[in-house]
């Protein structure tokens, strides 16, 4: 195993001559969501499963809330080998794994469980796709169904017209919200609360879990149930670093990642109703716009944004279309 392929903490231990802490393999994993938010809980589950499967020989050291950088920085860290593992929104990862742009498409699947079943059924294709871009896919978590939080109620697609809506730094998201009539404003997640508070943006698309975890309702007290995106959050390693690990550790990582993802997706789906009830208690105005105009405006994106043979093949495998 080359030094570059070693997990970051294990490499540090080797270079300093000090023993690795607690486990033979300690993998640093970074993400930008809040501690104990649903994505973080998924990684906690993965850590517990990994420790169980390896009798404590391997574990995860989790860094939430962007402690090790934003999503682009964490993906680049994995690519360079300075970070062992990253869990990011697919919307950032698809800038690096081009065919995963399929999961950025609006209204792809109506529920988290329906999408999860298709992910599990097409795992080999997805793994091969990630490998082709230098990544090892370990699991696909959910970041929930995405809605719209704003500073004034949105009752219909007409109410979106001209609003400055924060999107992720992803071309599909930008074009989707432009198609809905908004003025899409890409920015990093860490800047969003302040941007809402100061009026730099009028709103943002968001999942109920993030709306709750980051307390966005304090600065965007209106929540429209648009359900425009069923967002995934893949967990990845550098392919070369993964391949350099002992076979039993590789197997344990894959099993722990996929089992944790199945658990986490079910957990996220179960959170929606109680979270919405909690928002009402916080004084949030919840609206339910007709989503058909949003769906119709999204259809041209499937033609304009999915152009490569790999993207079309993955879309067909997932949807049959």
ABEGO torsion letter per residue (X at the ends): XBAAABBAAAAAAAAAGBBBBGBABBBBBBBABBBGBAAAAAAAAAAAAAAAAAGGABBBBBBBGGAAEBAAAAAAAAAAGABABBBBBAAAAAAABAAAAAAABBGABABAAAAAAAAAAAAAAAAAAAAAAGBBBABBBBAEBBBBBBABBBABAAAABGBBBBBBBBAAAAAAAAAAGBBBBBBBAAAAAAAAAAGABABBBBBAAAAAAAGAAAABABBBBAGABBBBBBBBBBAAAAAABBAAAAAAAAAAAAAAAAAAAAAAAAAAAAAAAAAAAAGBBBBBBBAAAAAAAAAAAAAAABABAAAAAAAAAAAGX
